[in-house]
Structure formats: structure tokens, C-alpha cells
């Protein structure tokens, strides 16, 4: 009989290679079939339990949201490989204690069925993820099938690998099974298999990395080049995903379910015959700073969500509408807001089909509400009762998701130094103002930190649903350090203000200020 240490070592090695093989299978399924795996959806499942303050603290410690996502995926990969190695040790030690090989029925139950049941239980809310756009219920089955394949590969590699490492083969010899050259040769061959799995996994991971969201997540739109309508490739972008969905139009469905008398399911071709409306609407992220550019404006073409809801005949008790994306993201809006004619299911952005990163083939447009409500890759509209919550609501964002009046100075830049001779000729000050779905009626500029105000020119008023672009020709008359600030008045006559009682989880308020140095 092999010593405990040799059995443990063989079990460790077999479990390690099996864990690598399982990881390879998950990466392959994700890359080829766009199937969700625990490598990604585990982070989605856990993040809702981390409230915004500690979440931002962790994000700050690791260097930003993209680094946090990379750390999460890397930790998931390393964690499951280590768990596989520990499972191998336990398998080897139990087999040694029983002094006989553990039967296939037991290894299947322990390494396939049990992990599948545990995974289904823990990950159930996010199992309906499919990055190719498969409907939620079908996606849940596909995800479970992918998990079963991965776990089965782990079990087979572990059991057969351990047997291979500990078998004496066909040799008829009295030599001890501890004989190192014999074990060493088998370990080398089995290790080569592990390297093949690791190499294949690394190659797939590199391909996934190249299409990951790291290159555009957090894209901002601000500065001298801001236009009334934001080009699609410059539109701000925030995503929770490591790899965003690339939806297959042939797979995609849009369901209207929940508290409705007539549940409906639509395919993309069904919308080709429906009458659509064009609507210019500005979107802004709830975490947009006073000086930040997580805000953009586009012309959207789509169908009023009310048309789809009315066709399904909502039942009494309908209080909220929960919107589901194919990436398991959800958010809710009041039922009456969903029934507002300006709330759209949009298919076209600035005259072109929605780009993948902005929600192809369909996304919600909910004017006046922060960007998280404008769910991308929309696949289900669920009419619910009042207590329904979405992804960020569960995490602790809110409770107020209505955009407050905001304004920003785009030029000049903060801490600009300019000679008085040049400044007296006139220094252009430009920026944007946004009042949610209330529009902008006035913009004011101050060069003395708000002690006095001058009215700025609104050269692009937009609509009630969009931002306004403003400018002011500032002519300082002496050298000094100036605190420039802007404020806006919305279409209802309410002046922009700092709301002391408003938590950052409902979007920050206040005034954008910059310093300009005029010198002789």
C-alpha cells in the first residue's frame, strides 16, 4: 500500500490537472457557445450582497472597476483549481482508507451531481444568463448543461488520472509501488496532459480578453469636442460584465410576462412591422461625478413600452416593471413610468442598429431616470408587485433614481493658466446642462465662486428629455485666480442646488467648479 504522503501527492496532482481541465471546459463553452460559467456569474451573484460603500472601497483598493473584474475572474479560476486539488487529496485519502477503488456511482454523485445541485441552488438567480441572447428559461437549462459537462470532465480526469498515477500497470514485479522512476514517468505524462489543458485555456482566455469590456468600460464623453448628438462610438459606457453579450438575432426573444393576462413573446422580425417613434434622449450614469463625462445624448428609435404592456393586459396589483437583460442584469421602474409614452424599447441609435456594447438588439429608454434603468440587451419585461427589486437596487443603490438638475464646464480646463493680455480678448466658456425629463430653461455662469451670476447663452436647447449645450464669453479685467462655477434651471423653474440630505447612492448633487489662473 502506498504511504499517506504519496497518496495525498497523487490525489493533489490529479485534482490539480482535473481542475485545470474543468476550467478549460468552462472557457471553451464561454468562447464557442457563449454559455455563462461560474468564472463570471459567481461575481454577479456575490456583488449584490456588497453595499455601495464597501464596494467602492474595494474598487479603490484594487485600482478601479476593470481591475476588480479582472481580479474577480482570476480569483474564480484560481479558486476552483485549488478546490479541485483539495478534492483530489480527499479522494485519494478516502480510497486509501477503504483499501479499494471508489465506484463510479459514488464519484459521479460526489463530483458531478452534488456540485451541480449546489451550483444550481446558489447561482439560480443568475443561471438564466446567455451572452448570445437565448431566452432566460432556455439559457438556465443550457447553463446547467454546461456545468454538468464541466463537472463530468473534472470527475473523469480526477478518477482516471489518479488511477493512472497509482497503478502498477502490467508489470509483474515485487518492486514496491513507491518506486520513484515508475511514478515519475506517469506523473510526467499526466502532467503533459495538464499542460495541454492549461495552454488551451490560456489561449482561449487571451481571445476572451481581447473582446472583454476593459477597453471601453468607463468611456466618458466630455471636453472641447462635445456635440449635441453623441457619436455612437463615443457614447459613454458602463457595464458590469467582463465580456458583454453579442446577441444572435435569431436566438433573441422579448417576453412580456408577470402580472399580465396575456403573456407575449416577440421575435426581432415581429418589430419590423410595428410603427416606431424617434426620440432624442440623454442618459446619465448614477455614479457620474460633477466633472465627469458619464453622460451622452442620442436619437433613439423604438416602440413605446406601453404598447407592449397594453397588448399583454396588465392585471390588478401591477406596481412595478422589472426589466431583464440577457446578461442577468435586472432593474425596475414604476408601472406608471413604464406606461409613459416616452419610455421606449429602442432598436436604433442615431440611425444605426444598436451597437453590441449599447444593447443590441433592444434596450430600454427611460427618460428622467439614471442610466442603470435603461436596461441593455433587453429580453424580458416583467410586470410585478411593489416589492420587486433589480441588481443595483438589491446592492443598495437608490432609493431616488430621478436625475437631479446638473451642469458642467467643459472648457476651459481646470487649473488653466492664461496671460491677461489674451484673456481680456475674451475667453470662451462652454459646457452642458441636464435636467432629466424636465429640460433646461436657463444656465448661469459665475467667475467669483457664485457671489454673482451672469446668464449664459444656450446655443443647443435640445428637448425636455435632453441636455442643453451652453456658452459664455468671459472677459476678466485683471490678473487673479478665478473660481468658475455654473448652475442651471430646469424646465419647471427649479434652480440647481446641493441637496444635503441626498445620499451618493441616489446620485450626487452640487456645482461643478474649476480654477483659472490669469497672470500678467
N, C-alpha and C positions, 0 to 999 in steps of 0.2 A: 504494500500500500504506500502511495506517495505521502510524504510528510505534509503537515498542515501548511507550511510556508510555500511548498511547491504547488499545492492545490490552489492556495489563495492567489499565487502569482499567475498560474494558468487561467484561473477564473477572471482575474483582473484584466489580463491581456485579451481574453476572449470577449469580455464585456466591453472593453475599450474599442475594439475593432467593430463589434456589433453596434455600439453607439454611433460610431463614425458612419457605418453603413446606413443606419436609420436616418441620420442627418442628411446623408447623400440622397436618400429616397425622398425626403421632405423637400429638399431644394429642387430636385428634379421635377417633382409634382407641381411645385410652385412655378417653375420656369416654363414647363411644357404645357401644363393643363390649367395654370392659374388657380390652383387649389390652395385654399388657406391652410396653413400649418401652425402648430403651436409656436414656432420660431417667431411669428409675428403676432398672432391673435392673443397669445398669452399676455403680451404687453397691453393690448387693447382691453383685455378683461381686468387686469390689475389696476390700470391707470384710473379707472372710475372711482377707486377707493382712496385715491390720494387727493386730498383737497388742494385748492389752488395755491395757497401759501407754501406748504412744503413742496409742492410740485415745482414751483418757481425756484425755491431754494435749491432743490436737487439739480434743476436745469442750469442754474447759475454755477453750481459746483463743478459740473462736467463740461461747461463751455458752450451751452446752448441746446436748443431743441434737437437739431440734427445730430449732435454728438450724443444726446440722451437716447435717441432712437437707435443709433449705431451700437451704443453700449447695451441697450436692451436686447437687441438681436444677438449680439456677440455673447452676452451672458446666457441667453436661452440655449444657444448652440453648445457652449462650454458646459452648462449645467446638465443638459440631457446626456452628453457624452460621459460626464462624471457619474451621473446616476446609472448609466449603462455599465460602467466599470464596477461600481459597487454591487449592482445586480449580479454581475459575473462572479464576484467574490462569494456572495451569498449562495449562488447556485452551486459553485464548486464545493463549498464547505458543507452544504446540506447533502450533496451527493456523496461526499467522503464519509459523513457520519452514518448515512444509510448503507454505505458499502455496496451500493448498486446504482445503476443509471436511473435518473428520474424519467418517468414515462412521458411520452409526447402529450398525453391528455393534461398532465399537470403543468408542463411547461407552457402549453397553449393557454391554459386558464390563468397562469400567473403572469406571463409576459405579453399576452395579447388581449385576452378578454378583460382581465382586471384593469389594465391601463386604459383600455377603450371605455369601460364604464366610468372610471374616474375622470377621464378627459371629457366625456360627454356631459357628466354632471357639473364639473367645474367650468367648462367652457360653453355651456349651452347657449347663453345669450349672444355669443359671437360665432357660433358654428355655421350660421347662415351666410357667412362671407364667401364671395366668389369674385375674384378680380377680373373675370371675363364677362360678368353680368348675368350669371344664371339666377333664376328666381330663388328667393330665400329658402323655401321649403326643400326644393331640389338641391340647392347648394349645401344645406345641412347634411343631407344624405351623402353627397359627394365628399364633403369634408370628413365625415366619419369613415367612408370607404378609404380615403387617403390615409387616415390614421391607422386603420386596420392593416393596410398594406405595409406601412412603415413599421408597425409593431411586429408584424409577422416576419418581416425581414430581420429585425433585431433578434427575435427568438430563434430563427433558423441559424443565423450566423453565430449566435452565442452557443447554442447546443452543439452544432456540428463542429464549430471551432474548438470548443472545449474538448470534445471527444477526440478531435484530430491531435490536439496538443498533448493529451494524456494517454492516447492509445499506444500500445507497443507494436502496432502493425502486425505483419505476418512473420516477424522474427521469432524463431524458436530458440530462445537463449535463456540461460539462467541469470543473465545480467540484470542488475537492478533497474527498475523503471526510472530511477533517479539519474541514470547515465546521461550526463550533460550533452555530449555530441548529438545523441538521438533527439533530445528535446530541443536542442539548439537549431537543428536543421528544420524541424517542424515549425518552430517559432519564427524562423526566417521566412519560410514560405507563407505562413499565415500573416506575418507582418507585411509581406509584399502585397497581399490582398487588401490589408488595411490601408496601405499607401495608395493603392489604386482608387479605393473609395474616397480617401482624403483628397487626392488630386482631382478626381472628378467633381467632388463637392466644391473645392476651391475654384475650379473653372466656372461652374455654374454660379457660384457666389459673385465672382467678378462680373459676369454678364448681368446679374441682377443689380449689382452696384451701379453699373453704367446707366441703367434705366431707373434707378432709385430717385427719390424726390429731393435728395440732398442738394442738387444743383439749382433748384428753383423754390424750394420751400422757404418761405420768408421773403419772397420777392416784394420789393417796395416800389411805389411809383410816386416820386416827388422830385422837386428841383426845378431848374430853369425850363426843362423840356415838357412840363405838364401840359397836355392838350385837353380840350373839353371832353372828347371821347378817347378813352384809353385804348391803344392798340392791344389786341388780344395777347400778343407775346410779352407785353409789359404789364398786364393786369396783375394786381397784387395776388399773391397766392399763399395760403396757409393750409397745411394738411397734416393730419395725424399719422398718415401712412408712411411706411418705409418705401413701398412701391405702390404707386397709385393704380387703380383699375384701368385697364384698356379693354373697354366693353365691346364684345362681339354683338353687333346689332341684331344678328339672327337669333341669339340666345336671350336677348333682353326682353323683359316684360315689365309693365307697370300695373300694379294691383291697387285696387281701391277696396279696402276691407274694414273690418271692425264693426262698429255700431252702425251698420247700413242694412237696408232691406234687400238690396240687390248688389252683392259684391261683383266687381267688374275686373276684367283683365284685358289690358291693351297691349298690342304689339306696335312696333315703331311704324309699320305701314298704316295702321289704323289712324294715326295722326295726320297722315298726308292729305286726307280728305276733309279734315276739320278746319274751320276758319280760325286763323291765328291773328294776334294783335302785336304791334310793335310798341315797345315801351322803354324809354330811357330811364335807367335806374342806377343810382350809386350804391355801392356796397362798402362797408367798413368793418374791419375786424374788431371784436370786443376788447382785444388787448392792444389796440392801436394807441401809441403814445401821442402826446400833444404835438410832438415834432416829427412823428413817424409817417410813413407812406403806405400803411396797410389800408388803403382806400383807393378805389378806382371807379370809373364810370363807363357804362356800355349801353348800347341799344340791344335789347333782348326781344326776341320774337317767340311767342308761345301761346298757350291756351290758358285762359283763366282757370285756376284750380276749382273755382266754384262750379264750372260746367261739369267737371268730372264728379264732384261730390253730389251735385243735384241729380245726376244720372243714376247714382247709387242709392239715392233716397235715404239720407241720414235718419236714424231712429231717435226717439226722445232720450235725453241723457247725454247727447253729444256735446262735450265741453271743450275738448282739445283735439288737435290733429297731430299725430306722430308721423314724421317723415323718415323713411328708411333709405339709406344708400346701400349699394351692393357691397360696400366695404365694411358693413356692420355699424356704420355711423348712424345715429338717430338724433332727432331733435323735435321739439314740439312747438306749436303755435296755438293760440286760442282759436276755437272753431270759427268765431266771427271774423277773425283776421284772415283765415283760410278762405272764407266766403267773400272777402273783399275783391272786387273786380280787378284790382291792381296786383293781387297775388297770383303769380303765374307758374305754370310748368313750362320752362323755356327750353327750346331746342336749337335756337340760332343766337349767335353772339356777334354783333357788329357785321351782320350779313353773311357769316360763315357758320358752318356747323360747330357746335361746342367743341373746343379743344379737349383732349383727354384730361388734362390737368384741371379743367374747369367744368367737368362733369358729364362729358358725352355718354349717352345721347340726350339726357334730360336732367335738369336741375330745377330746384325751387327758387323763385324770386319773391321775397317777402319785404316790400318796401318799408322803410322806417325801422326795421329791426336789424340787429347786428348780423354780421356775415355768417356766424355759425348756424343761423336759422335757414340760410339759403342752401339747403342740402344738395350736394352734388351726387351724380350717378344715381339719381332717384329711381327706386324700384318698387316702393310700396307707400301708399297714402292710407294711413290707418286712423279711423275715427275712434276716439277713446273718451273715457271719463276724465274728470278734472285732475285726478292724481297722477296721470301719466307723466313720465319724465324722459328726457333724452340723455345722450352721452355726457355732455358738459354740465347739464343740469344735475345729473347724478353726482358728478365730480364736485359740485358746489358753486358753479358759476351762477350769476343772477343775484337776486330774483328779478331785477329790472333789465330787460333786454331791448328797450326802446332807445334808439340812438339820441343822445343829447346834442344840442347845437354846438358845433365845433368849428374852429377856423385855424389856419396855419399860414405862416410866412415861408414861401419857397425861395425867394431871392429878396435881398441879399442873404448870404450865408452868415451863420453865427460867427462872431469874432472876426468879422471883416475889418481890415484896415484900409482907409482911403484918404487921400490928400484933400484938404479943404477946397483947394482950387478946382478939383474935379467934382467934389460933392455939391458945390454951390450951383453947378450947371444942371443939377437935378439927378437924383439917384432913384431909379425905378424900384419900387417895392411891389412884389406880386405874391399871390397865394391863392388858396382855395377856402371855401366855407361850405359847411354842410349842415342841414337841419333835419335829417331823416326824411320823413314824408311830409314835412311842413314847409319845405322850400326856404329860400333866403330872401329877405326883403331889404337888408341893409348890411353894409360892412364898414367898420370904423377903424382908423389907424391912429396910433399914438407913438410919439417919439420920446415921451417923458414918463414911461412906465405907468401909463394910464391916468396921469394927472389931468390931461386934456385930450380931446379926441377930434379928429377930422374925418369927414366922410370920404370913403374910398369909392372908386368907380367900379361898378360891376359890369365887366365887359362880356361876360357869358353868364346870363342869369339862370340858364337851364330850365328845369321844371320843378314842380313841388317835390318830385321824387329824386332830384339830383343835387349835386354840388353846384356852387357858383364859383366862377373864377373872377378875381378882383385885382385891381392895381391902384397904386398911388404914386404920384411923382413927388418925392420928398426932397426938399431943398434946405438942408441945415445951414445956418448962417454963421456958425462959429465952430472951432475945434473943440471937441469934447468926446466923452464916452456916452453913447446914447443907448437907452433901453427901449427897443422897439417892441410893440405889442399890438395885437389885432383882436377885435371882437366882432361878433356877428349877431344880427337879429333875425329870428326865423320868420316864416310867413304868417305866423299867428301873432307877431308883435312881441314875442318874448326874447329878451336880451340874453345872450350867452353869459353864463355865470359859473362860479365854482360851487358845486353842491357838496357842502361839508359832510353831510350825512350819507353820501352815496359811496358804497364800497367799491374798491377797484374791480371786484368780480362782476359789477354791473357797468363797467366801462368808466374810465377816469374822466373828470371834467376839469375845467380851468382854462388858462390862457397860454397860448404859445408866445414866448418871449425870446428875443435874441439881443445880443450886444453888438453894436457897430462902433468902431473907433475912428473918429475923424481927427486927423492930425495936420499940423501946419507944415 
